[in-house]
Amino acid sequence: MDIIKVSANSRTSAVAGAIAGVIREHKRAEVQAIGAGAVNQALKALVLATGYLKTDEINIVCIPEFVEIQIEDKVRTAIKIVVEPR
Amino acid sequence: MDIIKVSANSRTSAVAGAIAGVIREHKRAEVQAIGAGAVNQALKALVLATGYLKTDEINIVCIPEFVEIQIEDKVRTAIKIVVEPR
């Protein structure tokens, strides 16, 4: 299962559609964001995805955690949000 | 139960302590943030609070939603994150 990577410029509706699709198929999604702008877009996308999935009677919850990722030899702290049906 | 309001300048450990305290007492907390900086601080605080509460064997999950709030005659969209034990 691929991680859904969100940037500050990501379109929230596109990210939300990706989250909903992965949840429908795999019953679990992982969303990763680095920086305040990206985290904000990720959260907005999660609100939208929650609405999309409610029409399928799937109620999702989020569990955020820190992850260290390496980008061009530098270690940065990202926020990974695990999304699962309740 | 009071809403825990988070700003871009909030200390994440202080917010995390507040979330953990409210969850222990009320089994439910609400965290509100407006703007990318505030949402980012709120998410980081939630990661920390998740760790604090794991030592009490409480596993929390988050459900984000949009709320419209009025600040000085202007309506702004905030993100409210409902926090509950799994």
Backbone of each chain as nested JSON, in Angstrom:
{
  "chains": [
    {"id": "A", "residues": [
      {"number": 1, "name": "MET", "atoms": {"N": [0.841, -1.197, 0.0], "CA": [0.0, 0.0, 0.0], "C": [0.881, 1.253, 0.0]}},
      {"number": 2, "name": "ASP", "atoms": {"N": [0.571, 2.163, -0.928], "CA": [1.384, 3.376, -1.013], "C": [0.964, 4.4, 0.043]}},
      {"number": 3, "name": "ILE", "atoms": {"N": [1.948, 5.168, 0.487], "CA": [1.663, 6.301, 1.368], "C": [1.171, 7.46, 0.509]}},
      {"number": 4, "name": "ILE", "atoms": {"N": [0.126, 8.144, 0.958], "CA": [-0.381, 9.316, 0.251], "C": [0.393, 10.529, 0.758]}},
      {"number": 5, "name": "LYS", "atoms": {"N": [1.242, 11.088, -0.1], "CA": [2.084, 12.212, 0.312], "C": [1.398, 13.527, -0.037]}},
      {"number": 6, "name": "VAL", "atoms": {"N": [1.289, 14.404, 0.952], "CA": [0.566, 15.658, 0.785], "C": [1.556, 16.815, 0.907]}},
      {"number": 7, "name": "SER", "atoms": {"N": [1.449, 17.791, -0.003], "CA": [2.27, 19.0, 0.111], "C": [1.361, 20.201, 0.372]}},
      {"number": 8, "name": "ALA", "atoms": {"N": [1.982, 21.332, 0.639], "CA": [1.211, 22.554, 0.893], "C": [0.404, 22.967, -0.331]}},
      {"number": 9, "name": "ASN", "atoms": {"N": [0.817, 22.5, -1.518], "CA": [0.118, 22.856, -2.757], "C": [-0.863, 21.791, -3.232]}},
      {"number": 10, "name": "SER", "atoms": {"N": [-0.997, 20.703, -2.476], "CA": [-1.909, 19.634, -2.899], "C": [-3.352, 20.141, -2.899]}},
      {"number": 11, "name": "ARG", "atoms": {"N": [-4.133, 19.696, -3.87], "CA": [-5.565, 20.017, -3.888], "C": [-6.263, 19.1, -2.896]}},
      {"number": 12, "name": "THR", "atoms": {"N": [-7.004, 19.693, -1.966], "CA": [-7.613, 18.887, -0.906], "C": [-8.609, 17.863, -1.476]}},
      {"number": 13, "name": "SER", "atoms": {"N": [-9.373, 18.239, -2.501], "CA": [-10.371, 17.296, -3.022], "C": [-9.69, 16.093, -3.683]}},
      {"number": 14, "name": "ALA", "atoms": {"N": [-8.553, 16.328, -4.339], "CA": [-7.826, 15.221, -4.962], "C": [-7.257, 14.285, -3.896]}},
      {"number": 15, "name": "VAL", "atoms": {"N": [-6.684, 14.874, -2.832], "CA": [-6.144, 14.058, -1.739], "C": [-7.274, 13.281, -1.061]}},
      {"number": 16, "name": "ALA", "atoms": {"N": [-8.404, 13.955, -0.861], "CA": [-9.549, 13.3, -0.211], "C": [-10.031, 12.112, -1.042]}},
      {"number": 17, "name": "GLY", "atoms": {"N": [-10.073, 12.289, -2.359], "CA": [-10.483, 11.189, -3.226], "C": [-9.523, 10.022, -3.132]}},
      {"number": 18, "name": "ALA", "atoms": {"N": [-8.23, 10.327, -3.052], "CA": [-7.219, 9.27, -2.924], "C": [-7.388, 8.52, -1.6]}},
      {"number": 19, "name": "ILE", "atoms": {"N": [-7.599, 9.274, -0.518], "CA": [-7.791, 8.639, 0.798], "C": [-9.018, 7.724, 0.752]}},
      {"number": 20, "name": "ALA", "atoms": {"N": [-10.125, 8.236, 0.232], "CA": [-11.365, 7.444, 0.193], "C": [-11.166, 6.179, -0.635]}},
      {"number": 21, "name": "GLY", "atoms": {"N": [-10.464, 6.31, -1.763], "CA": [-10.23, 5.15, -2.622], "C": [-9.403, 4.082, -1.931]}},
      {"number": 22, "name": "VAL", "atoms": {"N": [-8.331, 4.515, -1.252], "CA": [-7.457, 3.551, -0.568], "C": [-8.195, 2.876, 0.587]}},
      {"number": 23, "name": "ILE", "atoms": {"N": [-9.003, 3.65, 1.313], "CA": [-9.778, 3.07, 2.422], "C": [-10.774, 2.027, 1.898]}},
      {"number": 24, "name": "ARG", "atoms": {"N": [-11.466, 2.361, 0.818], "CA": [-12.438, 1.404, 0.268], "C": [-11.755, 0.102, -0.136]}},
      {"number": 25, "name": "GLU", "atoms": {"N": [-10.537, 0.234, -0.699], "CA": [-9.856, -0.96, -1.208], "C": [-9.101, -1.721, -0.128]}},
      {"number": 26, "name": "HIS", "atoms": {"N": [-8.394, -0.981, 0.742], "CA": [-7.477, -1.638, 1.686], "C": [-7.905, -1.549, 3.156]}},
      {"number": 27, "name": "LYS", "atoms": {"N": [-8.953, -0.781, 3.448], "CA": [-9.429, -0.587, 4.836], "C": [-8.395, 0.112, 5.715]}},
      {"number": 28, "name": "ARG", "atoms": {"N": [-7.442, 0.764, 5.114], "CA": [-6.427, 1.491, 5.865], "C": [-5.669, 2.38, 4.887]}},
      {"number": 29, "name": "ALA", "atoms": {"N": [-5.384, 3.611, 5.306], "CA": [-4.587, 4.506, 4.467], "C": [-3.567, 5.219, 5.339]}},
      {"number": 30, "name": "GLU", "atoms": {"N": [-2.458, 5.615, 4.726], "CA": [-1.446, 6.394, 5.434], "C": [-1.196, 7.679, 4.665]}},
      {"number": 31, "name": "VAL", "atoms": {"N": [-1.289, 8.796, 5.379], "CA": [-1.117, 10.114, 4.78], "C": [0.113, 10.744, 5.423]}},
      {"number": 32, "name": "GLN", "atoms": {"N": [1.003, 11.278, 4.604], "CA": [2.251, 11.846, 5.154], "C": [2.39, 13.306, 4.739]}},
      {"number": 33, "name": "ALA", "atoms": {"N": [2.78, 14.154, 5.685], "CA": [2.924, 15.585, 5.413], "C": [4.116, 16.135, 6.174]}},
      {"number": 34, "name": "ILE", "atoms": {"N": [4.842, 17.037, 5.533], "CA": [5.974, 17.712, 6.189], "C": [5.72, 19.209, 6.14]}},
      {"number": 35, "name": "GLY", "atoms": {"N": [5.679, 19.838, 7.301], "CA": [5.49, 21.28, 7.361], "C": [4.04, 21.668, 7.569]}},
      {"number": 36, "name": "ALA", "atoms": {"N": [3.852, 22.874, 8.109], "CA": [2.524, 23.329, 8.525], "C": [1.544, 23.382, 7.356]}},
      {"number": 37, "name": "GLY", "atoms": {"N": [1.97, 23.887, 6.204], "CA": [1.06, 24.006, 5.068], "C": [0.568, 22.644, 4.603]}},
      {"number": 38, "name": "ALA", "atoms": {"N": [1.472, 21.674, 4.598], "CA": [1.124, 20.322, 4.158], "C": [0.206, 19.632, 5.169]}},
      {"number": 39, "name": "VAL", "atoms": {"N": [0.515, 19.813, 6.461], "CA": [-0.315, 19.191, 7.502], "C": [-1.738, 19.754, 7.428]}},
      {"number": 40, "name": "ASN", "atoms": {"N": [-1.84, 21.055, 7.193], "CA": [-3.155, 21.699, 7.081], "C": [-3.944, 21.139, 5.9]}},
      {"number": 41, "name": "GLN", "atoms": {"N": [-3.298, 20.993, 4.745], "CA": [-3.981, 20.42, 3.578], "C": [-4.414, 18.98, 3.861]}},
      {"number": 42, "name": "ALA", "atoms": {"N": [-3.552, 18.236, 4.549], "CA": [-3.877, 16.839, 4.87], "C": [-5.123, 16.76, 5.749]}},
      {"number": 43, "name": "LEU", "atoms": {"N": [-5.182, 17.645, 6.757], "CA": [-6.343, 17.619, 7.662], "C": [-7.624, 17.996, 6.923]}},
      {"number": 44, "name": "LYS", "atoms": {"N": [-7.542, 19.014, 6.063], "CA": [-8.728, 19.411, 5.306], "C": [-9.173, 18.271, 4.388]}},
      {"number": 45, "name": "ALA", "atoms": {"N": [-8.218, 17.601, 3.782], "CA": [-8.551, 16.457, 2.926], "C": [-9.215, 15.349, 3.738]}},
      {"number": 46, "name": "LEU", "atoms": {"N": [-8.763, 15.156, 4.978], "CA": [-9.347, 14.116, 5.821], "C": [-10.794, 14.442, 6.186]}},
      {"number": 47, "name": "VAL", "atoms": {"N": [-11.08, 15.728, 6.406], "CA": [-12.474, 16.12, 6.669], "C": [-13.346, 15.779, 5.453]}},
      {"number": 48, "name": "LEU", "atoms": {"N": [-12.849, 16.131, 4.255], "CA": [-13.61, 15.826, 3.037], "C": [-13.779, 14.321, 2.847]}},
      {"number": 49, "name": "ALA", "atoms": {"N": [-12.683, 13.568, 3.057], "CA": [-12.738, 12.115, 2.874], "C": [-13.731, 11.482, 3.853]}},
      {"number": 50, "name": "THR", "atoms": {"N": [-13.796, 12.018, 5.062], "CA": [-14.756, 11.522, 6.055], "C": [-16.172, 11.654, 5.507]}},
      {"number": 51, "name": "GLY", "atoms": {"N": [-16.45, 12.79, 4.849], "CA": [-17.764, 12.997, 4.243], "C": [-18.022, 12.034, 3.09]}},
      {"number": 52, "name": "TYR", "atoms": {"N": [-17.02, 11.864, 2.205], "CA": [-17.181, 10.949, 1.07], "C": [-17.519, 9.531, 1.563]}},
      {"number": 53, "name": "LEU", "atoms": {"N": [-16.787, 9.101, 2.603], "CA": [-16.92, 7.709, 3.052], "C": [-18.189, 7.48, 3.866]}},
      {"number": 54, "name": "LYS", "atoms": {"N": [-18.728, 8.555, 4.443], "CA": [-19.991, 8.411, 5.182], "C": [-21.108, 7.928, 4.265]}},
      {"number": 55, "name": "THR", "atoms": {"N": [-21.058, 8.347, 2.997], "CA": [-22.09, 7.891, 2.053], "C": [-21.963, 6.391, 1.802]}},
      {"number": 56, "name": "ASP", "atoms": {"N": [-20.814, 5.813, 2.078], "CA": [-20.631, 4.35, 1.993], "C": [-20.806, 3.689, 3.368]}},
      {"number": 57, "name": "GLU", "atoms": {"N": [-21.27, 4.49, 4.33], "CA": [-21.423, 4.005, 5.711], "C": [-20.103, 3.51, 6.312]}},
      {"number": 58, "name": "ILE", "atoms": {"N": [-19.014, 4.173, 5.923], "CA": [-17.708, 3.898, 6.539], "C": [-17.336, 5.115, 7.376]}},
      {"number": 59, "name": "ASN", "atoms": {"N": [-17.173, 4.931, 8.681], "CA": [-16.735, 6.022, 9.557], "C": [-15.248, 5.865, 9.832]}},
      {"number": 60, "name": "ILE", "atoms": {"N": [-14.47, 6.869, 9.421], "CA": [-13.024, 6.749, 9.614], "C": [-12.549, 7.552, 10.824]}},
      {"number": 61, "name": "VAL", "atoms": {"N": [-11.433, 7.087, 11.374], "CA": [-10.742, 7.81, 12.439], "C": [-9.268, 7.936, 12.042]}},
      {"number": 62, "name": "CYS", "atoms": {"N": [-8.579, 8.887, 12.679], "CA": [-7.192, 9.184, 12.357], "C": [-6.316, 8.967, 13.578]}},
      {"number": 63, "name": "ILE", "atoms": {"N": [-5.125, 8.442, 13.354], "CA": [-4.129, 8.321, 14.417], "C": [-2.836, 8.956, 13.893]}},
      {"number": 64, "name": "PRO", "atoms": {"N": [-2.488, 10.164, 14.39], "CA": [-1.275, 10.817, 13.902], "C": [-0.036, 10.337, 14.655]}},
      {"number": 65, "name": "GLU", "atoms": {"N": [1.099, 10.272, 13.961], "CA": [2.362, 9.922, 14.61], "C": [3.5, 10.636, 13.893]}},
      {"number": 66, "name": "PHE", "atoms": {"N": [4.633, 10.745, 14.588], "CA": [5.822, 11.315, 13.954], "C": [6.585, 10.208, 13.223]}},
      {"number": 67, "name": "VAL", "atoms": {"N": [7.159, 10.557, 12.082], "CA": [8.079, 9.641, 11.403], "C": [9.28, 10.446, 10.921]}},
      {"number": 68, "name": "GLU", "atoms": {"N": [10.438, 9.832, 10.991], "CA": [11.643, 10.492, 10.482], "C": [11.873, 10.002, 9.064]}},
      {"number": 69, "name": "ILE", "atoms": {"N": [11.999, 10.945, 8.158], "CA": [12.257, 10.535, 6.777], "C": [13.484, 11.263, 6.267]}},
      {"number": 70, "name": "GLN", "atoms": {"N": [14.157, 10.604, 5.336], "CA": [15.4, 11.158, 4.809], "C": [15.135, 11.786, 3.448]}},
      {"number": 71, "name": "ILE", "atoms": {"N": [15.488, 13.045, 3.304], "CA": [15.342, 13.741, 2.025], "C": [16.685, 14.367, 1.682]}},
      {"number": 72, "name": "GLU", "atoms": {"N": [17.297, 13.864, 0.623], "CA": [18.596, 14.392, 0.185], "C": [19.611, 14.493, 1.336]}},
      {"number": 73, "name": "ASP", "atoms": {"N": [19.816, 13.37, 2.01], "CA": [20.797, 13.27, 3.105], "C": [20.414, 13.998, 4.385]}},
      {"number": 74, "name": "LYS", "atoms": {"N": [19.26, 14.677, 4.393], "CA": [18.832, 15.329, 5.64], "C": [17.666, 14.565, 6.243]}},
      {"number": 75, "name": "VAL", "atoms": {"N": [17.692, 14.41, 7.57], "CA": [16.584, 13.748, 8.252], "C": [15.562, 14.81, 8.655]}},
      {"number": 76, "name": "ARG", "atoms": {"N": [14.321, 14.609, 8.249], "CA": [13.266, 15.547, 8.622], "C": [12.141, 14.799, 9.324]}},
      {"number": 77, "name": "THR", "atoms": {"N": [11.446, 15.5, 10.206], "CA": [10.328, 14.885, 10.911], "C": [9.038, 15.181, 10.159]}},
      {"number": 78, "name": "ALA", "atoms": {"N": [8.376, 14.133, 9.759], "CA": [7.08, 14.268, 9.086], "C": [5.986, 13.83, 10.04]}},
      {"number": 79, "name": "ILE", "atoms": {"N": [4.77, 14.219, 9.725], "CA": [3.617, 13.674, 10.438], "C": [2.954, 12.655, 9.52]}},
      {"number": 80, "name": "LYS", "atoms": {"N": [2.804, 11.436, 10.047], "CA": [2.087, 10.392, 9.316], "C": [0.748, 10.206, 10.009]}},
      {"number": 81, "name": "ILE", "atoms": {"N": [-0.31, 10.234, 9.24], "CA": [-1.641, 10.045, 9.805], "C": [-2.18, 8.715, 9.289]}},
      {"number": 82, "name": "VAL", "atoms": {"N": [-2.374, 7.787, 10.208], "CA": [-2.961, 6.495, 9.855], "C": [-4.478, 6.669, 9.881]}},
      {"number": 83, "name": "VAL", "atoms": {"N": [-5.139, 6.236, 8.815], "CA": [-6.593, 6.38, 8.687], "C": [-7.201, 4.983, 8.629]}},
      {"number": 84, "name": "GLU", "atoms": {"N": [-8.178, 4.746, 9.481], "CA": [-8.799, 3.426, 9.549], "C": [-10.295, 3.567, 9.779]}},
      {"number": 85, "name": "PRO", "atoms": {"N": [-11.075, 2.561, 9.384], "CA": [-12.488, 2.573, 9.782], "C": [-12.571, 2.441, 11.293]}},
      {"number": 86, "name": "ARG", "atoms": {"N": [-13.553, 3.079, 11.865], "CA": [-13.732, 3.021, 13.324], "C": [-14.022, 1.602, 13.759]}}
    ]},
    {"id": "B", "residues": [
      {"number": 1, "name": "MET", "atoms": {"N": [-17.84, 20.909, 28.958], "CA": [-16.441, 20.644, 28.603], "C": [-15.923, 21.758, 27.691]}},
      {"number": 2, "name": "ASP", "atoms": {"N": [-14.79, 22.299, 28.039], "CA": [-14.232, 23.393, 27.242], "C": [-13.515, 22.87, 25.999]}},
      {"number": 3, "name": "ILE", "atoms": {"N": [-13.567, 23.675, 24.945], "CA": [-12.793, 23.382, 23.741], "C": [-11.357, 23.831, 23.982]}},
      {"number": 4, "name": "ILE", "atoms": {"N": [-10.394, 23.014, 23.577], "CA": [-8.978, 23.385, 23.689], "C": [-8.597, 24.149, 22.423]}},
      {"number": 5, "name": "LYS", "atoms": {"N": [-8.363, 25.45, 22.576], "CA": [-8.059, 26.28, 21.407], "C": [-6.555, 26.371, 21.212]}},
      {"number": 6, "name": "VAL", "atoms": {"N": [-6.113, 26.081, 20.007], "CA": [-4.681, 26.026, 19.702], "C": [-4.341, 27.137, 18.716]}},
      {"number": 7, "name": "SER", "atoms": {"N": [-3.243, 27.844, 18.97], "CA": [-2.773, 28.848, 18.011], "C": [-1.418, 28.407, 17.466]}},
      {"number": 8, "name": "ALA", "atoms": {"N": [-0.947, 29.141, 16.463], "CA": [0.349, 28.816, 15.863], "C": [1.485, 28.959, 16.882]}},
      {"number": 9, "name": "ASN", "atoms": {"N": [1.243, 29.735, 17.946], "CA": [2.281, 29.945, 18.954], "C": [2.125, 29.054, 20.189]}},
      {"number": 10, "name": "SER", "atoms": {"N": [1.112, 28.2, 20.191], "CA": [0.9, 27.326, 21.347], "C": [2.075, 26.37, 21.516]}},
      {"number": 11, "name": "ARG", "atoms": {"N": [2.433, 26.098, 22.771], "CA": [3.465, 25.09, 23.047], "C": [2.821, 23.711, 22.937]}},
      {"number": 12, "name": "THR", "atoms": {"N": [3.424, 22.857, 22.111], "CA": [2.796, 21.563, 21.867], "C": [2.698, 20.719, 23.146]}},
      {"number": 13, "name": "SER", "atoms": {"N": [3.709, 20.78, 24.01], "CA": [3.661, 19.942, 25.217], "C": [2.549, 20.405, 26.154]}},
      {"number": 14, "name": "ALA", "atoms": {"N": [2.321, 21.727, 26.221], "CA": [1.242, 22.243, 27.071], "C": [-0.122, 21.819, 26.524]}},
      {"number": 15, "name": "VAL", "atoms": {"N": [-0.281, 21.918, 25.204], "CA": [-1.551, 21.508, 24.589], "C": [-1.756, 20.006, 24.79]}},
      {"number": 16, "name": "ALA", "atoms": {"N": [-0.677, 19.242, 24.615], "CA": [-0.765, 17.782, 24.783], "C": [-1.194, 17.421, 26.202]}},
      {"number": 17, "name": "GLY", "atoms": {"N": [-0.634, 18.127, 27.182], "CA": [-1.008, 17.883, 28.575], "C": [-2.479, 18.187, 28.813]}},
      {"number": 18, "name": "ALA", "atoms": {"N": [-2.96, 19.272, 28.193], "CA": [-4.372, 19.632, 28.336], "C": [-5.27, 18.564, 27.715]}},
      {"number": 19, "name": "ILE", "atoms": {"N": [-4.896, 18.095, 26.519], "CA": [-5.695, 17.056, 25.851], "C": [-5.746, 15.798, 26.724]}},
      {"number": 20, "name": "ALA", "atoms": {"N": [-4.574, 15.38, 27.213], "CA": [-4.517, 14.159, 28.023], "C": [-5.366, 14.304, 29.288]}},
      {"number": 21, "name": "GLY", "atoms": {"N": [-5.294, 15.475, 29.916], "CA": [-6.078, 15.703, 31.14], "C": [-7.576, 15.64, 30.878]}},
      {"number": 22, "name": "VAL", "atoms": {"N": [-8.019, 16.274, 29.79], "CA": [-9.455, 16.279, 29.476], "C": [-9.931, 14.873, 29.118]}},
      {"number": 23, "name": "ILE", "atoms": {"N": [-9.107, 14.13, 28.377], "CA": [-9.489, 12.756, 28.012], "C": [-9.607, 11.884, 29.269]}},
      {"number": 24, "name": "ARG", "atoms": {"N": [-8.631, 12.018, 30.17], "CA": [-8.696, 11.205, 31.396], "C": [-9.97, 11.503, 32.181]}},
      {"number": 25, "name": "GLU", "atoms": {"N": [-10.363, 12.796, 32.198], "CA": [-11.506, 13.187, 33.02], "C": [-12.846, 12.951, 32.321]}},
      {"number": 26, "name": "HIS", "atoms": {"N": [-12.896, 13.311, 31.021], "CA": [-14.197, 13.326, 30.333], "C": [-14.328, 12.263, 29.241]}},
      {"number": 27, "name": "LYS", "atoms": {"N": [-13.263, 11.546, 28.927], "CA": [-13.262, 10.523, 27.864], "C": [-13.525, 11.123, 26.481]}},
      {"number": 28, "name": "ARG", "atoms": {"N": [-13.362, 12.412, 26.342], "CA": [-13.569, 13.058, 25.054], "C": [-12.984, 14.455, 25.142]}},
      {"number": 29, "name": "ALA", "atoms": {"N": [-12.295, 14.896, 24.099], "CA": [-11.772, 16.261, 24.062], "C": [-12.036, 16.85, 22.685]}},
      {"number": 30, "name": "GLU", "atoms": {"N": [-12.124, 18.182, 22.648], "CA": [-12.278, 18.872, 21.371], "C": [-11.175, 19.91, 21.242]}},
      {"number": 31, "name": "VAL", "atoms": {"N": [-10.466, 19.846, 20.126], "CA": [-9.337, 20.737, 19.873], "C": [-9.695, 21.585, 18.661]}},
      {"number": 32, "name": "GLN", "atoms": {"N": [-9.521, 22.895, 18.77], "CA": [-9.906, 23.781, 17.665], "C": [-8.712, 24.6, 17.2]}},
      {"number": 33, "name": "ALA", "atoms": {"N": [-8.543, 24.706, 15.894], "CA": [-7.419, 25.448, 15.33], "C": [-7.857, 26.183, 14.071]}},
      {"number": 34, "name": "ILE", "atoms": {"N": [-7.356, 27.392, 13.895], "CA": [-7.632, 28.177, 12.68], "C": [-6.306, 28.507, 12.021]}},
      {"number": 35, "name": "GLY", "atoms": {"N": [-6.144, 28.092, 10.786], "CA": [-4.929, 28.413, 10.037], "C": [-3.899, 27.3, 10.117]}},
      {"number": 36, "name": "ALA", "atoms": {"N": [-3.007, 27.29, 9.12], "CA": [-2.071, 26.185, 8.955], "C": [-1.135, 26.024, 10.164]}},
      {"number": 37, "name": "GLY", "atoms": {"N": [-0.623, 27.128, 10.696], "CA": [0.303, 27.04, 11.826], "C": [-0.359, 26.428, 13.049]}},
      {"number": 38, "name": "ALA", "atoms": {"N": [-1.603, 26.822, 13.277], "CA": [-2.34, 26.309, 14.433], "C": [-2.694, 24.833, 14.253]}},
      {"number": 39, "name": "VAL", "atoms": {"N": [-3.11, 24.463, 13.039], "CA": [-3.464, 23.066, 12.768], "C": [-2.23, 22.171, 12.962]}},
      {"number": 40, "name": "ASN", "atoms": {"N": [-1.087, 22.657, 12.503], "CA": [0.162, 21.901, 12.664], "C": [0.509, 21.707, 14.145]}},
      {"number": 41, "name": "GLN", "atoms": {"N": [0.383, 22.762, 14.945], "CA": [0.657, 22.634, 16.38], "C": [-0.318, 21.652, 17.027]}},
      {"number": 42, "name": "ALA", "atoms": {"N": [-1.58, 21.718, 16.61], "CA": [-2.595, 20.825, 17.175], "C": [-2.254, 19.362, 16.88]}},
      {"number": 43, "name": "LEU", "atoms": {"N": [-1.839, 19.095, 15.642], "CA": [-1.505, 17.705, 15.273], "C": [-0.3, 17.208, 16.054]}},
      {"number": 44, "name": "LYS", "atoms": {"N": [0.722, 18.067, 16.195], "CA": [1.908, 17.66, 16.954], "C": [1.529, 17.387, 18.408]}},
      {"number": 45, "name": "ALA", "atoms": {"N": [0.66, 18.235, 18.959], "CA": [0.21, 18.023, 20.34], "C": [-0.551, 16.7, 20.459]}},
      {"number": 46, "name": "LEU", "atoms": {"N": [-1.313, 16.358, 19.434], "CA": [-2.071, 15.106, 19.469], "C": [-1.144, 13.892, 19.441]}},
      {"number": 47, "name": "VAL", "atoms": {"N": [-0.044, 14.0, 18.693], "CA": [0.933, 12.9, 18.7], "C": [1.508, 12.734, 20.113]}},
      {"number": 48, "name": "LEU", "atoms": {"N": [1.871, 13.846, 20.737], "CA": [2.423, 13.779, 22.097], "C": [1.379, 13.228, 23.078]}},
      {"number": 49, "name": "ALA", "atoms": {"N": [0.142, 13.719, 22.982], "CA": [-0.916, 13.271, 23.893], "C": [-1.172, 11.777, 23.733]}},
      {"number": 50, "name": "THR", "atoms": {"N": [-1.086, 11.292, 22.493], "CA": [-1.248, 9.854, 22.243], "C": [-0.219, 9.063, 23.039]}},
      {"number": 51, "name": "GLY", "atoms": {"N": [1.017, 9.581, 23.071], "CA": [2.073, 8.93, 23.845], "C": [1.809, 8.995, 25.35]}},
      {"number": 52, "name": "TYR", "atoms": {"N": [1.402, 10.17, 25.833], "CA": [1.114, 10.324, 27.273], "C": [0.04, 9.321, 27.705]}},
      {"number": 53, "name": "LEU", "atoms": {"N": [-1.009, 9.207, 26.874], "CA": [-2.168, 8.395, 27.273], "C": [-1.913, 6.903, 27.114]}},
      {"number": 54, "name": "LYS", "atoms": {"N": [-0.949, 6.548, 26.26], "CA": [-0.607, 5.124, 26.111], "C": [-0.095, 4.558, 27.432]}},
      {"number": 55, "name": "THR", "atoms": {"N": [0.576, 5.387, 28.223], "CA": [1.063, 4.918, 29.522], "C": [-0.105, 4.624, 30.472]}},
      {"number": 56, "name": "ASP", "atoms": {"N": [-1.27, 5.191, 30.201], "CA": [-2.489, 4.88, 30.963], "C": [-3.326, 3.81, 30.26]}},
      {"number": 57, "name": "GLU", "atoms": {"N": [-2.752, 3.224, 29.227], "CA": [-3.461, 2.231, 28.412], "C": [-4.737, 2.78, 27.793]}},
      {"number": 58, "name": "ILE", "atoms": {"N": [-4.69, 4.062, 27.427], "CA": [-5.794, 4.675, 26.683], "C": [-5.291, 4.955, 25.271]}},
      {"number": 59, "name": "ASN", "atoms": {"N": [-5.927, 4.348, 24.259], "CA": [-5.574, 4.605, 22.856], "C": [-6.577, 5.58, 22.271]}},
      {"number": 60, "name": "ILE", "atoms": {"N": [-6.088, 6.751, 21.864], "CA": [-7.018, 7.745, 21.339], "C": [-7.009, 7.761, 19.808]}},
      {"number": 61, "name": "VAL", "atoms": {"N": [-8.146, 8.188, 19.273], "CA": [-8.273, 8.432, 17.832], "C": [-8.858, 9.829, 17.639]}},
      {"number": 62, "name": "CYS", "atoms": {"N": [-8.653, 10.383, 16.434], "CA": [-9.085, 11.741, 16.122], "C": [-10.096, 11.712, 14.984]}},
      {"number": 63, "name": "ILE", "atoms": {"N": [-11.078, 12.585, 15.081], "CA": [-12.031, 12.782, 13.984], "C": [-12.08, 14.289, 13.692]}},
      {"number": 64, "name": "PRO", "atoms": {"N": [-11.45, 14.719, 12.555], "CA": [-11.447, 16.15, 12.251], "C": [-12.725, 16.567, 11.52]}},
      {"number": 65, "name": "GLU", "atoms": {"N": [-13.184, 17.779, 11.776], "CA": [-14.331, 18.331, 11.041], "C": [-14.174, 19.837, 10.898]}},
      {"number": 66, "name": "PHE", "atoms": {"N": [-14.916, 20.413, 9.955], "CA": [-14.914, 21.864, 9.809], "C": [-15.966, 22.469, 10.728]}},
      {"number": 67, "name": "VAL", "atoms": {"N": [-15.672, 23.621, 11.296], "CA": [-16.68, 24.393, 12.03], "C": [-16.537, 25.852, 11.621]}},
      {"number": 68, "name": "GLU", "atoms": {"N": [-17.679, 26.523, 11.543], "CA": [-17.645, 27.954, 11.243], "C": [-17.73, 28.704, 12.566]}},
      {"number": 69, "name": "ILE", "atoms": {"N": [-16.783, 29.594, 12.774], "CA": [-16.834, 30.361, 14.008], "C": [-16.769, 31.848, 13.673]}},
      {"number": 70, "name": "GLN", "atoms": {"N": [-17.35, 32.635, 14.564], "CA": [-17.422, 34.067, 14.322], "C": [-16.375, 34.783, 15.175]}},
      {"number": 71, "name": "ILE", "atoms": {"N": [-15.509, 35.55, 14.508], "CA": [-14.51, 36.333, 15.225], "C": [-14.637, 37.78, 14.772]}},
      {"number": 72, "name": "GLU", "atoms": {"N": [-15.026, 38.634, 15.685], "CA": [-15.198, 40.06, 15.377], "C": [-16.007, 40.283, 14.1]}},
      {"number": 73, "name": "ASP", "atoms": {"N": [-17.2, 39.731, 14.074], "CA": [-18.153, 39.911, 12.957], "C": [-17.754, 39.187, 11.666]}},
      {"number": 74, "name": "LYS", "atoms": {"N": [-16.617, 38.493, 11.661], "CA": [-16.261, 37.736, 10.461], "C": [-16.422, 36.248, 10.728]}},
      {"number": 75, "name": "VAL", "atoms": {"N": [-16.954, 35.534, 9.734], "CA": [-17.09, 34.085, 9.862], "C": [-15.827, 33.44, 9.298]}},
      {"number": 76, "name": "ARG", "atoms": {"N": [-15.195, 32.605, 10.117], "CA": [-14.003, 31.909, 9.638], "C": [-14.192, 30.408, 9.8]}},
      {"number": 77, "name": "THR", "atoms": {"N": [-13.538, 29.652, 8.95], "CA": [-13.626, 28.195, 9.034], "C": [-12.462, 27.681, 9.876]}},
      {"number": 78, "name": "ALA", "atoms": {"N": [-12.809, 26.997, 10.942], "CA": [-11.798, 26.384, 11.797], "C": [-11.844, 24.87, 11.597]}},
      {"number": 79, "name": "ILE", "atoms": {"N": [-10.769, 24.204, 12.014], "CA": [-10.808, 22.754, 12.073], "C": [-10.967, 22.347, 13.532]}},
      {"number": 80, "name": "LYS", "atoms": {"N": [-12.009, 21.554, 13.788], "CA": [-12.219, 21.016, 15.122], "C": [-11.853, 19.532, 15.058]}},
      {"number": 81, "name": "ILE", "atoms": {"N": [-11.034, 19.112, 15.994], "CA": [-10.626, 17.711, 16.039], "C": [-11.225, 17.092, 17.299]}},
      {"number": 82, "name": "VAL", "atoms": {"N": [-12.132, 16.158, 17.1], "CA": [-12.715, 15.436, 18.225], "C": [-11.775, 14.288, 18.578]}},
      {"number": 83, "name": "VAL", "atoms": {"N": [-11.435, 14.165, 19.848], "CA": [-10.493, 13.145, 20.315], "C": [-11.242, 12.211, 21.261]}},
      {"number": 84, "name": "GLU", "atoms": {"N": [-11.17, 10.934, 21.004], "CA": [-11.893, 9.961, 21.819], "C": [-11.042, 8.713, 22.005]}},
      {"number": 85, "name": "PRO", "atoms": {"N": [-11.289, 7.958, 23.085], "CA": [-10.643, 6.642, 23.183], "C": [-11.154, 5.751, 22.06]}},
      {"number": 86, "name": "ARG", "atoms": {"N": [-10.291, 4.897, 21.595], "CA": [-10.679, 4.009, 20.48], "C": [-11.787, 3.073, 20.923]}}
    ]}
  ]
}
